[in-house]
Amino acid sequence: MAGKRPTSEEIVAKLRQVEVLNSQGKTVAEAVRAIGVTEVTYYRWRKEYGGLKGDQVKRLKELEAENARLRRAVSDLTLDKMILAEAARGNF
């Protein structure tokens, strides 16, 4: 049974921990086992968060949330525009 999902800051800390273990001579597989995740999860996290610092991760999440909010606003406005265009043509 899966536990709670780690926060972005925890993910960045675990990625740094793997880097430290690698520099101490451990293989990636051993280092990943030490932090308690699978290799697939490690590589997915590295692809998304690799090279970021804690404050950068927080800003990234804020921007993603704002982007999603703006996309919803644009889609709502586009739908309203299409409805008004249909009504103006008399197709209601």
Beta strands, then each sheet from edge to edge (+ up, - down):
end
